[in-house]
Amino acid sequence: MSTDAIELALVEVIRELITLKRGNRKSKKLWVRSWIGRRNQLGISDTLLKELAVEDTSSYINFLRINEEMFNVLLQKVAPKIQKRNTMMREALPAKLKLEVTLRYLATGDSYKTLQYIYRVGKSSISEFVPEVFNAIFEELKEYIEVPREKSKWNKIIDGFNSLWNFPNCIGAIDGKHIVMECPANSGSNYFNYKGTFSIVLLALVDHNYNFTCIDIGSYGSNSDGGIFAKSALKKAIEEHVLDTPTDSVILGDDAFPLLPYLMKPYARRNHLTEREKVYNYRHCRARRIVENGFGILSSRFRVFRRPITLTPENTIQLVKAAFALHNWIRKNGKNPNSISVDIEDTETGRLLNGSWRNDTSPTGLQNLETILQRNSNTEAKDKRNSLADYFVGEGAVVWQNRMI
């Protein structure tokens, strides 16, 4: 053993002895509570989850949101980053257990106290390692959520929107959400938003297949919703041509976003719309619906977003990044039998058949951005939208569109 390794081991032993001495002086309690000490025999990791993996794979997926094969692949990826060394005084928690606890937290949003009892791991330990696992997951899976920086990749998305959603030159649909948190300590009014909750703001761009290609998170909830996109890294990257997006390509947004040459929004419904404008709005909203489905699938899979998050803002950001990277990884690699269905449009009757994610109550942990009133839109942007509207009632018309408006 090298000199450095010996010194590190001695430091660890001294730290453990000091902690033990302080604990004995304060309360004379046992080093490990008896019921926690029986973790390997009675904890859910070594009992129920092993049974589900063998006897009921669907329930295993429901419990952790991924199947056993994918869990093992993910564990192999993150284990080197989250596995600690054993010491003379204490055996380190297994990386497998840490990953299971973290995935269950994402799946349910259960409190650390609840997870403490079912996994037989101290709440304080959970609060320490869960953010570490978030970081490890994102670092290992971030390639699944990186923004395309080549025209060939953008063109693949454009082809997808054109073939699946009949919208030309579209490189993504954008939406924004307030990620609701419990009031952060010592934060003043930074995170207090106009809805009366505390939040950080997320902007997300979604491709034609419900995958998130870009997330921009961290703005204070107190910031004006109308100014969130204006200050975003995504807007800056597009306008400075960092992303190498194809000429005349567009992003689709709702009324929370401005009308720009590269960002289309529907015609304002407060005006009397012509049939041409109604057709445009239908075609626009039909294609943009994929971002609504994307968030719906995400919050159905990871129900931590269905209630206010109880972590610090810094750890909430890590949670979001990990969850979105996992979402993409599961969609691109998963073969889950109980996958979450998306909305289906019946073009014969004009009805929208709701996906399974809509069966859940609306998530209180995700709130929409407010509508902004834009009185002086860019002339170039207006011309581009008008050109698209002409295309949709001309050579780009689809036979069912008039039944849907």
C-alpha positions in Angstrom: 0.0 0.0 0.0 1.4 3.4 -0.9 2.2 6.1 1.6 -0.7 8.3 0.4 -3.2 5.4 0.8 -2.0 4.7 4.3 -2.4 8.3 5.3 -5.9 8.4 3.8 -6.8 5.3 5.7 -5.5 6.7 9.0 -7.4 10.0 8.5 -10.6 8.0 7.8 -10.1 5.9 11.0 -9.5 9.0 13.1 -12.6 10.6 11.7 -14.7 7.5 12.5 -13.3 7.4 16.1 -14.1 11.0 16.7 -17.7 10.5 15.4 -18.1 7.4 17.6 -16.8 9.2 20.6 -19.1 12.1 20.1 -22.1 9.8 19.7 -21.3 7.9 22.9 -20.8 11.1 24.8 -24.2 12.5 23.7 -26.5 9.6 24.0 -24.7 6.3 24.6 -26.8 4.9 21.7 -25.7 1.9 19.7 -23.6 2.6 16.6 -26.3 1.2 14.4 -30.0 1.0 15.3 -31.0 -2.7 15.5 -33.6 -2.6 12.8 -31.2 -0.8 10.4 -28.6 -3.5 11.2 -30.9 -6.1 9.8 -31.0 -4.4 6.4 -29.3 -7.3 4.5 -31.8 -9.8 5.9 -35.1 -7.8 5.8 -34.5 -4.6 3.7 -36.6 -4.4 0.6 -33.5 -4.5 -1.6 -32.7 -8.0 -0.6 -36.3 -9.3 -0.2 -39.1 -7.8 -2.3 -37.1 -6.5 -5.2 -35.4 -9.9 -5.7 -38.8 -11.6 -5.7 -40.2 -9.1 -8.2 -37.3 -9.5 -10.5 -37.9 -13.2 -10.8 -41.7 -13.5 -10.3 -43.3 -10.3 -11.4 -41.2 -8.2 -13.8 -44.0 -5.8 -14.5 -44.2 -4.9 -10.8 -40.4 -4.5 -10.7 -40.6 -2.0 -13.6 -43.5 -0.2 -11.8 -41.4 0.0 -8.6 -38.1 1.4 -10.1 -39.5 2.6 -13.5 -36.9 0.5 -15.4 -36.5 -3.3 -15.9 -33.8 -5.3 -14.2 -31.6 -5.5 -17.3 -31.6 -1.7 -17.7 -31.1 -1.3 -13.9 -27.9 -3.4 -14.1 -26.6 -1.4 -17.1 -27.2 1.8 -15.3 -25.6 0.5 -12.1 -22.5 -0.5 -14.0 -22.3 3.0 -15.4 -22.7 4.9 -12.1 -21.2 2.5 -9.5 -17.6 3.8 -9.8 -18.9 7.3 -9.0 -21.1 6.4 -6.0 -19.4 3.4 -4.3 -17.5 4.4 -1.2 -14.7 2.4 0.4 -15.3 0.3 3.5 -13.5 1.5 6.7 -12.4 -0.3 9.8 -15.4 1.2 11.6 -18.2 0.9 9.0 -19.1 -1.0 5.9 -20.0 1.4 3.0 -23.5 1.3 1.6 -23.6 -0.7 -1.7 -23.9 1.3 -4.9 -26.8 -1.0 -5.9 -28.8 0.1 -2.8 -28.1 3.8 -3.4 -29.3 3.5 -7.0 -32.5 1.7 -5.9 -33.3 4.3 -3.3 -32.7 7.1 -5.7 -34.8 5.6 -8.5 -37.6 4.9 -6.0 -37.5 8.5 -4.9 -37.8 9.7 -8.5 -40.6 7.2 -9.1 -42.7 8.3 -6.1 -41.4 11.5 -4.5 -41.7 9.7 -1.2 -40.1 11.4 1.8 -36.6 10.3 2.9 -38.3 9.2 6.1 -40.5 6.7 4.2 -37.6 5.4 2.2 -35.6 5.1 5.4 -38.1 2.5 6.7 -38.5 0.4 3.6 -34.8 0.3 2.7 -33.6 0.3 6.4 -31.1 3.1 5.6 -30.8 6.2 7.9 -32.5 9.3 6.6 -29.4 11.3 7.0 -27.5 8.8 4.8 -30.1 9.0 2.1 -30.0 12.8 2.1 -26.2 12.6 1.6 -26.0 10.1 -1.2 -29.2 10.9 -3.3 -27.7 14.1 -4.8 -24.5 12.2 -5.5 -26.5 9.6 -7.4 -28.3 12.4 -9.3 -25.0 13.8 -10.4 -23.6 10.4 -11.4 -26.7 9.5 -13.5 -26.6 12.8 -15.4 -22.8 12.6 -16.0 -23.2 9.0 -17.4 -26.4 9.7 -19.5 -25.9 13.4 -20.5 -25.1 12.3 -24.1 -28.8 11.4 -24.4 -29.9 15.0 -23.8 -27.2 17.0 -25.6 -28.4 19.6 -28.1 -27.6 18.7 -31.7 -24.8 20.8 -33.1 -24.7 19.4 -36.7 -27.1 20.0 -39.6 -27.4 16.3 -40.2 -28.9 15.7 -36.7 -31.2 18.7 -37.0 -32.3 17.4 -40.4 -33.3 14.1 -38.9 -35.6 15.9 -36.5 -37.0 18.0 -39.3 -37.8 14.8 -41.3 -39.5 13.4 -38.2 -41.7 16.4 -37.7 -42.6 16.5 -41.4 -43.5 12.8 -41.7 -45.1 12.3 -38.3 -46.7 15.7 -37.7 -46.9 17.3 -41.2 -45.0 20.4 -40.1 -42.1 21.5 -42.3 -38.7 22.8 -41.2 -39.4 22.2 -37.5 -36.5 21.4 -35.2 -38.5 21.1 -32.0 -41.3 22.1 -29.8 -40.6 24.3 -26.7 -42.3 24.6 -23.4 -41.5 26.1 -20.0 -42.5 24.9 -16.5 -42.1 26.2 -13.0 -40.6 23.3 -11.0 -42.3 23.8 -7.7 -40.4 23.5 -4.5 -41.0 23.9 -0.8 -39.8 27.3 0.4 -36.0 27.2 0.3 -34.2 28.3 3.5 -32.9 31.9 3.5 -33.9 32.5 -0.1 -35.9 35.7 0.4 -38.3 36.3 -2.5 -36.0 35.0 -5.3 -38.0 31.8 -5.8 -41.4 33.2 -5.0 -43.5 33.3 -8.2 -46.7 35.1 -9.2 -48.7 31.8 -8.7 -47.9 32.0 -5.0 -45.5 29.1 -4.9 -41.7 28.8 -4.8 -40.0 27.5 -8.0 -37.2 27.4 -10.4 -37.9 27.7 -14.1 -37.2 25.1 -16.8 -37.2 25.5 -20.5 -37.2 22.4 -22.6 -37.0 21.6 -26.3 -38.5 18.3 -27.5 -38.0 16.4 -30.8 -40.5 14.6 -32.9 -40.4 11.5 -30.8 -41.0 13.0 -27.3 -37.3 13.1 -26.4 -35.9 16.2 -24.7 -33.0 17.7 -26.8 -32.3 20.7 -24.6 -33.1 21.7 -21.0 -32.3 25.1 -19.6 -32.9 25.2 -15.9 -32.1 27.5 -13.0 -33.9 30.8 -13.5 -35.5 32.1 -10.3 -39.3 31.6 -10.1 -39.7 35.3 -9.3 -38.4 36.3 -12.8 -41.0 37.4 -15.3 -42.2 34.5 -17.4 -42.1 36.6 -20.5 -38.4 37.3 -19.9 -37.3 33.7 -19.2 -36.8 32.8 -22.9 -35.2 36.2 -23.7 -32.5 35.5 -21.1 -32.1 31.8 -21.9 -28.9 30.1 -23.1 -31.0 28.4 -25.9 -32.0 31.8 -27.4 -28.5 33.1 -27.2 -27.1 29.9 -28.9 -29.7 30.1 -31.7 -29.2 33.7 -32.4 -25.4 33.5 -32.3 -25.5 30.5 -34.7 -23.7 28.2 -32.2 -26.1 25.3 -32.9 -25.7 25.3 -36.7 -29.5 25.0 -37.2 -30.7 24.7 -40.8 -31.7 27.8 -42.7 -35.4 28.8 -42.2 -35.9 26.1 -39.5 -38.4 26.9 -36.7 -39.3 26.0 -33.2 -42.9 25.7 -32.1 -44.1 27.5 -28.9 -47.3 28.5 -27.3 -48.6 31.9 -26.1 -45.9 32.0 -23.4 -43.3 32.6 -26.0 -42.7 35.5 -28.4 -43.2 35.3 -32.2 -39.7 35.4 -33.7 -38.4 34.4 -37.2 -37.2 31.1 -35.7 -40.0 30.7 -33.1 -43.6 30.2 -34.3 -46.7 30.6 -32.1 -50.4 30.3 -32.9 -52.4 33.3 -34.2 -54.0 35.1 -31.2 -57.4 33.6 -30.4 -58.7 36.9 -29.1 -59.1 38.0 -32.7 -61.6 36.7 -35.2 -59.7 34.0 -37.0 -60.0 33.3 -40.7 -60.3 29.6 -41.8 -56.7 29.8 -43.0 -55.6 31.0 -39.6 -57.6 28.3 -37.9 -56.0 25.7 -40.1 -52.5 27.0 -39.2 -53.3 27.0 -35.5 -54.5 23.4 -35.7 -51.4 22.2 -37.6 -49.2 24.2 -35.2 -50.8 22.8 -32.1 -50.9 19.3 -33.5 -47.1 19.3 -33.9 -46.5 21.2 -30.7 -48.6 18.7 -28.7 -45.5 16.4 -28.5 -43.9 18.6 -25.9 -47.1 18.4 -23.7 -47.0 14.6 -24.1 -43.3 14.6 -23.3 -43.9 16.4 -20.0 -46.9 14.1 -19.3 -44.8 11.0 -19.9 -42.0 12.3 -17.7 -44.3 13.2 -14.7 -46.2 9.9 -15.0 -42.9 8.0 -14.9 -41.2 10.1 -12.3 -44.0 11.1 -9.8 -41.6 13.2 -7.8 -42.8 16.0 -10.2 -46.4 15.5 -9.0 -45.8 17.4 -5.8 -43.6 20.3 -4.6 -40.0 19.1 -4.3 -38.5 19.2 -0.8 -34.8 19.5 -1.8 -32.6 22.6 -1.9 -32.6 24.5 -5.2 -29.1 23.2 -6.1 -30.2 19.6 -5.5 -33.5 20.2 -7.3 -31.6 21.2 -10.4 -29.5 18.0 -10.2 -32.7 16.0 -9.8 -34.3 17.5 -12.9 -31.2 16.9 -15.0 -31.0 13.3 -13.9 -34.7 12.7 -14.5 -34.7 14.2 -18.0 -31.6 12.2 -19.0 -33.1 9.0 -17.7 -36.4 9.8 -19.6 -34.4 10.0 -22.9 -32.3 6.9 -22.1 -35.4 4.8 -21.2 -37.2 5.9 -24.4 -34.3 5.2 -26.6 -33.2 1.9 -25.0 -36.1 0.6 -23.0 -38.4 -2.3 -23.8 -40.8 -1.9 -21.0 -44.1 -3.9 -21.4 -46.1 -1.3 -19.4 -44.8 1.8 -21.2 -46.8 5.1 -20.9 -48.9 5.7 -24.0 -49.2 9.1 -25.8 -52.2 10.9 -27.2 -53.6 9.5 -30.5 -55.5 11.6 -33.0 -58.6 10.0 -34.7 -58.6 12.0 -38.0 -61.8 10.3 -39.1 -63.9 11.7 -36.3 -61.8 14.7 -35.2 -61.4 13.2 -31.7 -58.2 13.2 -29.6 -57.7 9.9 -27.7 -55.9 10.6 -24.5 -52.7 8.8 -23.7 -52.4 6.9 -20.4 -50.4 9.7 -18.8 -53.6 11.9 -18.8 -55.3 9.4 -16.4 -53.2 10.9 -13.6 -54.2 14.0 -11.8 -52.5 17.2 -13.0 -49.0 17.4 -11.4 -48.8 20.1 -8.8 -45.0 20.1 -9.0 -45.0 21.4 -12.6 -46.8 24.6 -13.4 -47.1 26.3 -16.8 -45.6 29.7 -17.7 -48.1 32.5 -18.1 -49.3 33.8 -21.4 -47.5 36.9 -22.6 -49.1 39.7 -24.7 -46.9 40.6 -27.6 -48.1 43.7 -29.4 -45.3 44.4 -31.8 -44.1 41.1 -33.4 -41.2 41.0 -35.7 -42.3 41.6 -39.4 -40.1 38.8 -40.6 -41.7 36.5 -38.1 -45.2 37.4 -39.1 -44.3 36.9 -42.8 -42.9 33.4 -42.0 -46.0 32.4 -40.1 -48.3 33.7 -42.9 -46.2 31.8 -45.5 -46.7 28.6 -43.4 -50.4 29.3 -43.2 -50.6 29.6 -47.0 -48.7 26.3 -47.3 -51.1 24.5 -45.0 -54.2 25.5 -47.1 -52.3 25.0 -50.4 -49.8 22.3 -51.4 -49.2 21.3 -47.8 -52.9 20.6 -46.9 -53.9 17.3 -45.4 -57.3 15.8 -46.2 -58.6 15.8 -42.6 -57.5 19.2 -41.4 -60.9 20.9 -41.9 -62.6 18.3 -39.7 -60.3 19.2 -36.9 -60.9 23.0 -36.7 
